[in-house]
Amino acid sequence: KIYALNGTTGIKRWEFVTGGGVYSSPAIGTDGTIYFGSNDKKIYALDGKNGAKKWEFPTTAAIHSSPAIGVDGTVYFATTYPDNKVYALDGRKGTQKWRFGSGVVHSSPAIGPDGTVYFGTDDARPVVYALDGKKGTQRWGFPIPDGIITGYSSPSIGTDGTVYIGSQGGKVYALDGQTGTNRWEFKTPYRVESSPVIGVDDTVYVGATDWKIYALNGKTGTKKWEFKTLNWVNSSPAV
């Protein structure tokens, strides 16, 4: 189910039932439309005011990633095995604009200021991809050097266009958004399933399953500080 609650009182405004579990976090369009994916292999668009379904788009696999919305209202999302694709849909009509065969994707796409779509794959040969947001053509691909999947870590984009993403090999990568060149990498002892968050001074904050949260210099990847928690850090920081 998807629930809408009153933000002040916590009272339920409406709920919407899907045919499967929902791992996907909702994304909200400029007109208040709610977009999300489900394990019933569909992505939905709901009226934010009353929960009425505007449209649904069927795929052939579960959808764990959260949708990303472009400035023109295009909705981008990814599917898991066996479909293994990234889709671009018209946000108003739910019709397909393009799709790109990639590999299993659990993380959510990120959209650059020029409309480039970035995401990482979870298959045997994991790659971080950059796609043209209008056409779905590949601009570049960065194979993860140690062959360890990106998992649930989603890309984040810095003010200079640098793309930051974690991997289950325990690394955080900083990639040139235009070329895919590896600018730096930071090694932690265990998996990085947290999505990096970027501060106003370009500090990169990210958690790892070594029970720590790290603050890294966004330009160089050097560690500013670390904070020890009492368990794995799988969630993404907020700044």
Secondary structure as the mmCIF struct_conf table of DSSP 4:
data_model
#
loop_
_struct_conf.conf_type_id
_struct_conf.id
_struct_conf.beg_label_comp_id
_struct_conf.beg_label_asym_id
_struct_conf.beg_label_seq_id
_struct_conf.end_label_comp_id
_struct_conf.end_label_asym_id
_struct_conf.end_label_seq_id
STRN STRN1 ILE A 2 LEU A 5
TURN_TY1_P TURN_TY1_P1 GLY A 7 THR A 9
STRN STRN2 LYS A 12 PHE A 16
BEND BEND1 GLY A 19 GLY A 20
BEND BEND2 SER A 24 SER A 24
HELX_LH_PP_P HELX_LH_PP_P1 SER A 25 PRO A 26
STRN STRN3 ALA A 27 ILE A 28
TURN_TY1_P TURN_TY1_P2 THR A 30 ASP A 31
STRN STRN4 ILE A 34 GLY A 37
TURN_TY1_P TURN_TY1_P3 ASN A 39 ASP A 40
BEND BEND3 LYS A 41 LYS A 41
STRN STRN5 LYS A 42 LEU A 46
TURN_TY1_P TURN_TY1_P4 GLY A 48 ASN A 50
STRN STRN6 LYS A 53 PRO A 58
BEND BEND4 THR A 60 ALA A 61
BEND BEND5 SER A 65 SER A 65
HELX_LH_PP_P HELX_LH_PP_P2 SER A 66 PRO A 67
STRN STRN7 ALA A 68 ILE A 69
TURN_TY1_P TURN_TY1_P5 VAL A 71 ASP A 72
STRN STRN8 VAL A 75 ALA A 78
TURN_TY1_P TURN_TY1_P6 TYR A 81 ASP A 83
STRN STRN9 LYS A 85 LEU A 89
TURN_TY1_P TURN_TY1_P7 GLY A 91 LYS A 93
STRN STRN10 GLN A 96 GLY A 101
BEND BEND6 SER A 107 SER A 107
HELX_LH_PP_P HELX_LH_PP_P3 SER A 108 PRO A 109
STRN STRN11 ALA A 110 ILE A 111
TURN_TY1_P TURN_TY1_P8 PRO A 113 ASP A 114
BEND BEND7 GLY A 115 GLY A 115
STRN STRN12 VAL A 117 GLY A 120
BEND BEND8 ASP A 123 ARG A 125
STRN STRN13 VAL A 127 LEU A 131
TURN_TY1_P TURN_TY1_P9 GLY A 133 LYS A 135
STRN STRN14 GLN A 138 PRO A 143
TURN_TY1_P TURN_TY1_P10 PRO A 145 ASP A 146
TURN_TY1_P TURN_TY1_P11 GLY A 151 TYR A 152
HELX_LH_PP_P HELX_LH_PP_P4 SER A 153 PRO A 155
STRN STRN15 SER A 156 ILE A 157
TURN_TY1_P TURN_TY1_P12 THR A 159 ASP A 160
BEND BEND9 GLY A 161 GLY A 161
STRN STRN16 VAL A 163 GLY A 166
TURN_TY1_P TURN_TY1_P13 GLN A 168 GLY A 169
BEND BEND10 GLY A 170 GLY A 170
STRN STRN17 LYS A 171 LEU A 175
TURN_TY1_P TURN_TY1_P14 GLY A 177 THR A 179
STRN STRN18 ASN A 182 LYS A 187
BEND BEND11 PRO A 189 TYR A 190
BEND BEND12 SER A 194 SER A 194
HELX_LH_PP_P HELX_LH_PP_P5 SER A 195 PRO A 196
STRN STRN19 VAL A 197 ILE A 198
TURN_TY1_P TURN_TY1_P15 VAL A 200 ASP A 201
STRN STRN20 VAL A 204 GLY A 207
TURN_TY1_P TURN_TY1_P16 THR A 209 ASP A 210
BEND BEND13 TRP A 211 TRP A 211
STRN STRN21 LYS A 212 LEU A 216
TURN_TY1_P TURN_TY1_P17 GLY A 218 THR A 220
STRN STRN22 LYS A 223 LYS A 228
BEND BEND14 LEU A 230 ASN A 231
BEND BEND15 SER A 235 SER A 235
HELX_LH_PP_P HELX_LH_PP_P6 SER A 236 PRO A 237
#
